[in-house]
Each structure stands twice: as structure tokens, then as C-alpha cells.
Amino acid sequence: MPEFPPINRVLFYIPVVTPWWFAEVVFPLIQTLSEELEVHVMVPPMWRGTGIGAGQASLISQSQGVFWHLLDGENHPQLRVDASSEKGLLDFVHNLAPDLTLCRTADIKTTASFPRTVKHMMEGAAPPFKSGVNRIKFADTLFDYGLMPDLTQGEATKLDAIGEVLWSDQIEPLIQSFPSRTEFCAENDLPDDRKIIGLPLEYEHPENFFNQHLPFANNAAMVRAIAELIPDDCVMAVTQHPLNEPHSEIGPVQAAIAAQDERVMLLESATTQGRRTLELAFHCDAMITSTSKSWAPCAAFGNPLARLTEFKTGDWVSAYKSVENLLADLRAGTTRNPDTAIASRYFAYHFANSAFAPKDADLHANKIIERATVTHNPAIWDQSIAEYRGLFASH
């Protein structure tokens, strides 16, 4: 096992934790770590669907020896956005001096000043691959995607072999289930004689403070801004985030799309959650994303994409930083496309090295600490992939 710095005191800093995240992700980690370590939790009261309230009391009552710090000052809503001017909070964290801080926050400016090791608890899903149980990963920041460290030749070879197996297990059957492009266009009333530019919408809800990192005020503004750039020989195909229709106000984005006539089309949701976006990622000529995980299927299928974000993207993705440059190269037939061989290696690395289940029965404090402090750990690859593949062995 790789060596890591001694960890005795762990802080959970979770200003934007939702009830689901608290119950399914954060609290299981708190319970496991508190069995062996000193654990502190800093969290505000419930507001706009984030924080803790009466609904979390039964879980909190189960915690033994955990130090709970309720951030209930009158300015607590600001903690969701930017707490970098909250001197009392910063002084408290520095005086506490945690060895490790695990965050669920949209505010990376504040946590950048925290001492020692700081990790963000982020979603571990990576479409088009299945996630099975709820998976997360520990990340240095919020939305850096597609990154891998320098690998030895032996590590790269092993990951390529894992990637080949995962692709055969999951992606080949998935692709075989897709309609042809002609069928896809017919099913979605898309013109088959124009280039298709995909635009998956972001999760738009008051609880989603992560949207402060988007380059647009909202989905409707994003549609209007990008639609102005779409040439007549293209159509922009828009898909909803699976949580928007049941939980969000979708009227404004529908109006924004309708105002574009037939240059922008909103695709109807498929029965399977996220299925329509996977089909779009496969058949589109290019895709535009920001912080959405929908970059991943587009890259896996080898189609060019633009990521409108200041966060990093792996070089193998060849992501454009502007829609204009992407469209210009698409028109000239000179697009930079993702390297699909490296894509397979990346997804293998993601599930072997990074993503894990907080409720894994075999998870214990040292394993969590190891995941948080040893970011590149080939020693766990075989076990991680065996557990991951085992979820789908009988499916």
C-alpha cells in the first residue's frame, strides 16, 4: 500500500449538501471515518434545498463522537456562493487544523485557503458507462474532466486491457441498441441533411449552486446565445437534463427554443434516464457542453466538442474552448476529435482508480483516507474493477 501522510482529524465542509447527498454519500463516509478518527462537520441550516434540517436529525442521532458545527449565522446563505470574506469561518478552520477536508461546496475560492489536504466530493458517474451503485470521486477541484497522470508503459498497457473489457461489456451492446442516424433523425424530427450540433442542458434548480460556474445565466440564455452562432446548414439538437422535467421550471427554455424556429430542436426524453443524450452524443456531428458530464459520451464516441468552461479538460479530448472555432473547423472538415484509444484508457482509469461507492461494505477508514491522499494508486485497480464489473455480471 502506498504511504500517505498521517490523518487523525477529518473535516467535512458541506455548504451545498442536499438531503440525498447527505444520506447516500456524505453520512456513510462520516460514519465510517468516525469509527477510527476525529471527525468534524461544518454545515449550514437548510436553505434552498441545501444544508441540514429536521429531515436529517435521525441520521445525525446515529453518529457517535462526531463534532457537528452548525453554521447558522444570519449570513449563512452566502456560504453557498462565496465564503472567502467570512473571517470567523476561516479562522475556525485554520485553528481546527484538519489533516483532511472533504468538501461538498460550489465555492472553490474559500476552500483553496484551507490547510493541508482538501478534496471535493464529486459525482463518479461517467456516461456512457453504467454507474450501478452511487459512485463518487475525490477531486482537487469541481469540473476538471478527462485528466490522467503520466503513466508507465506497464500501467498504460494494463488500463488499455481493462478498457477493452469494459467497452466489450457495456459500450458495444449499447451502440448496437442505438437507432441508425436516419432512424434517430426521423424519431426526433431532425433534418437528416444538416449537421447536428448537440447541446445537453444543465441541471437547473435553486439547489444547484454549482451553476455559478457556468458562462450563462441559465439554460434559456445559453440556448439563445449559442443559437445565434449556428449556421443554416446545421441544426442544434437540445436534450433536457433528466432532473429538469420533474423538478425544475422548464417554460423559459422551451420558449427560447421555440423562438429559434427549426434551427433549434428540443428532443423528447427517452424512457431510460439520459438515453436520448447518449444517442445524440453518438450521432451528432459536434457537441457543446460546459460543466455537464455529457462531454464524456461525446468523447467516448469520438465526436468533436466544445467545453465552455475555465476548468481543465484532458488533452486527449481535443476540446474546443469556443463554439465559433468548433463550427469553423466543422465547416472546413478539419475538426479536432477525441482520441478514442485514449478515451478507453481514461474510462478504465476512472473506474479502476478514482470512482468508488461510499456505501461499499468493504470500505473502512484507511481505504477512504487512501483514496483521498493517494490520487494515483495502481495497487487498487484489480479490486476496484472486479467490484465494478461484478455489479453487472448478471445483467
Sequence and secondary structure as in RCSB ss.txt:
>XXXX:A:sequence
MPEFPPINRVLFYIPVVTPWWFAEVVFPLIQTLSEELEVHVMVPPMWRGTGIGAGQASLISQSQGVFWHLLDGEN
HPQLRVDASSEKGLLDFVHNLAPDLTLCRTADIKTTASFPRTVKHMMEGAAPPFKSGVNRIKFADTLFDYGLMPD
LTQGEATKLDAIGEVLWSDQIEPLIQSFPSRTEFCAENDLPDDRKIIGLPLEYEHPENFFNQHLPFANNAAMVRA
IAELIPDDCVMAVTQHPLNEPHSEIGPVQAAIAAQDERVMLLESATTQGRRTLELAFHCDAMITSTSKSWAPCAA
FGNPLARLTEFKTGDWVSAYKSVENLLADLRAGTTRNPDTAIASRYFAYHFANSAFAPKDADLHANKIIERATVT
HNPAIWDQSIAEYRGLFASH
>XXXX:A:secstr
        EEEEE TT  HHHIIIIIHHHHHHHHTTSEEEEEE B BTTBSB GGGHHHHTT SS EEEE  STT
GGGGGT  TT HHHHHHHHHH  SEEEE  S HHHHTTSSSEEEEEEE   TTS   S  EEEESSSS BS    
  HHHHHHHHHHHHHHIIIIIHHHHHHS  HHHHHHHTT  TTSEEEEEE     TT GGGGGSSSSSHHHHHHH
HHTT  TTEEEEEE  TTHHHHS  HHHHHHHHTTTTSEEE    SSTTHHHHHHHHH SEEEESS TTHHHHHH
TT  EEE SSS B GGG  BS HHHHHHHHHHT      HHHHHHHHHHIIIII B TT TT  HHHHHHHHH S
S GGGHHHHHHHHHHTTTT 
